[in-house]
Amino acid sequence: MDDQNDFFCCCDCRYEFCQLINELIEDIKHLESETVRTRYELSRHLQYPYDEYLRSDILSDLGRRYSDHPAYQVYIQLLYNNQDPMETDEWCEHICRLANVHDDSEY
């Protein structure tokens, strides 16, 4: 492989990079879940109105999304049939359940 483009065009290499991205996405999901759980638990120990403020912002400033990045586009195309795993109905429902203290411990 003489140049960098040949390296990234190799199917095995693409698959390996996609697998790495997939593992990183799973880590992000876990960290987001833990953030929401912790924020909810913290809100239970705050006085009014701060408890309500925290619960109303419980989903704010979670992980950044990468859907505009070309490598991420290849990843979702190859592994998820063009559906972003961070934007699926299942993920959104999970994180909303956590925000409302319905912990299903999926992530």
C-alpha positions as a Markdown table, in Angstrom:
| # | Residue | x | y | z |
|---|---|---|---|---|
| 1 | Met | 0.0 | 0.0 | 0.0 |
| 2 | Asp | 1.8 | 3.0 | -1.3 |
| 3 | Asp | -0.4 | 5.8 | -0.2 |
| 4 | Gln | -2.7 | 6.6 | 2.6 |
| 5 | Asn | -5.9 | 6.4 | 0.4 |
| 6 | Asp | -5.1 | 2.8 | -0.4 |
| 7 | Phe | -4.9 | 2.0 | 3.3 |
| 8 | Phe | -8.3 | 3.5 | 4.1 |
| 9 | Cys | -9.9 | 1.9 | 1.1 |
| 10 | Cys | -9.0 | -1.6 | 2.3 |
| 11 | Cys | -12.2 | -3.3 | 3.5 |
| 12 | Asp | -10.5 | -5.0 | 6.4 |
| 13 | Cys | -9.2 | -1.6 | 7.6 |
| 14 | Arg | -12.6 | 0.1 | 7.2 |
| 15 | Tyr | -14.2 | -2.7 | 9.2 |
| 16 | Glu | -11.6 | -2.4 | 12.0 |
| 17 | Phe | -12.0 | 1.3 | 12.2 |
| 18 | Cys | -15.8 | 0.9 | 12.3 |
| 19 | Gln | -15.5 | -1.6 | 15.1 |
| 20 | Leu | -13.3 | 0.9 | 17.1 |
| 21 | Ile | -15.9 | 3.6 | 16.5 |
| 22 | Asn | -18.6 | 1.3 | 17.6 |
| 23 | Glu | -16.8 | 0.6 | 20.9 |
| 24 | Leu | -16.3 | 4.3 | 21.4 |
| 25 | Ile | -20.0 | 4.9 | 20.8 |
| 26 | Glu | -20.8 | 2.3 | 23.4 |
| 27 | Asp | -18.5 | 4.1 | 25.9 |
| 28 | Ile | -20.3 | 7.4 | 25.1 |
| 29 | Lys | -23.7 | 5.8 | 25.7 |
| 30 | His | -22.5 | 4.4 | 29.0 |
| 31 | Leu | -21.1 | 7.8 | 30.1 |
| 32 | Glu | -24.3 | 9.6 | 29.1 |
| 33 | Ser | -26.4 | 7.1 | 31.1 |
| 34 | Glu | -24.2 | 7.6 | 34.1 |
| 35 | Thr | -24.4 | 11.4 | 33.8 |
| 36 | Val | -28.2 | 11.3 | 33.7 |
| 37 | Arg | -28.4 | 8.9 | 36.6 |
| 38 | Thr | -26.0 | 11.1 | 38.7 |
| 39 | Arg | -27.8 | 14.3 | 37.9 |
| 40 | Tyr | -31.1 | 12.8 | 38.9 |
| 41 | Glu | -29.6 | 11.5 | 42.2 |
| 42 | Leu | -28.0 | 14.9 | 42.9 |
| 43 | Ser | -31.3 | 16.7 | 42.2 |
| 44 | Arg | -32.9 | 14.6 | 45.0 |
| 45 | His | -30.4 | 16.2 | 47.5 |
| 46 | Leu | -30.9 | 19.8 | 46.4 |
| 47 | Gln | -33.3 | 22.4 | 47.9 |
| 48 | Tyr | -36.2 | 23.9 | 45.9 |
| 49 | Pro | -35.9 | 25.5 | 43.2 |
| 50 | Tyr | -32.4 | 24.1 | 42.5 |
| 51 | Asp | -33.7 | 20.5 | 42.4 |
| 52 | Glu | -36.2 | 21.5 | 39.7 |
| 53 | Tyr | -33.6 | 23.5 | 37.7 |
| 54 | Leu | -31.3 | 20.4 | 37.6 |
| 55 | Arg | -34.1 | 18.0 | 36.6 |
| 56 | Ser | -35.2 | 20.4 | 33.9 |
| 57 | Asp | -31.7 | 20.4 | 32.4 |
| 58 | Ile | -30.9 | 16.8 | 33.1 |
| 59 | Leu | -30.4 | 16.0 | 29.4 |
| 60 | Ser | -28.4 | 19.1 | 28.5 |
| 61 | Asp | -24.8 | 19.1 | 27.4 |
| 62 | Leu | -24.5 | 15.3 | 26.9 |
| 63 | Gly | -22.0 | 13.9 | 24.4 |
| 64 | Arg | -21.5 | 15.7 | 21.1 |
| 65 | Arg | -22.9 | 14.1 | 17.9 |
| 66 | Tyr | -20.7 | 13.2 | 15.0 |
| 67 | Ser | -23.2 | 12.7 | 12.2 |
| 68 | Asp | -21.6 | 15.4 | 10.1 |
| 69 | His | -18.1 | 13.8 | 10.1 |
| 70 | Pro | -17.3 | 11.8 | 6.9 |
| 71 | Ala | -15.7 | 8.8 | 8.9 |
| 72 | Tyr | -18.8 | 8.6 | 11.1 |
| 73 | Gln | -21.0 | 8.5 | 7.9 |
| 74 | Val | -19.0 | 5.5 | 6.7 |
| 75 | Tyr | -19.4 | 3.9 | 10.1 |
| 76 | Ile | -23.2 | 4.2 | 10.2 |
| 77 | Gln | -23.5 | 3.2 | 6.6 |
| 78 | Leu | -21.4 | 0.0 | 7.1 |
| 79 | Leu | -22.6 | -1.1 | 10.5 |
| 80 | Tyr | -26.1 | 0.5 | 11.0 |
| 81 | Asn | -27.6 | 0.8 | 7.5 |
| 82 | Asn | -27.4 | 4.7 | 7.7 |
| 83 | Gln | -29.1 | 5.0 | 11.1 |
| 84 | Asp | -27.1 | 6.8 | 13.7 |
| 85 | Pro | -27.0 | 4.6 | 16.9 |
| 86 | Met | -27.0 | 7.7 | 19.0 |
| 87 | Glu | -30.2 | 8.9 | 17.5 |
| 88 | Thr | -32.3 | 5.7 | 17.4 |
| 89 | Asp | -35.7 | 5.6 | 19.1 |
| 90 | Glu | -34.5 | 2.9 | 21.4 |
| 91 | Trp | -31.6 | 5.1 | 22.7 |
| 92 | Cys | -33.7 | 8.2 | 23.0 |
| 93 | Glu | -36.4 | 6.3 | 24.9 |
| 94 | His | -33.7 | 4.8 | 27.2 |
| 95 | Ile | -32.2 | 8.2 | 28.1 |
| 96 | Cys | -35.6 | 9.8 | 28.6 |
| 97 | Arg | -36.6 | 6.9 | 31.0 |
| 98 | Leu | -33.4 | 7.5 | 33.0 |
| 99 | Ala | -34.2 | 11.2 | 33.2 |
| 100 | Asn | -37.5 | 10.2 | 34.8 |
| 101 | Val | -35.9 | 7.7 | 37.2 |
| 102 | His | -37.0 | 4.6 | 35.3 |
| 103 | Asp | -33.6 | 2.9 | 35.3 |
| 104 | Asp | -33.6 | -0.2 | 33.1 |
| 105 | Ser | -29.8 | -0.6 | 33.5 |
| 106 | Glu | -29.3 | -1.3 | 29.8 |
| 107 | Tyr | -26.2 | 0.9 | 29.6 |
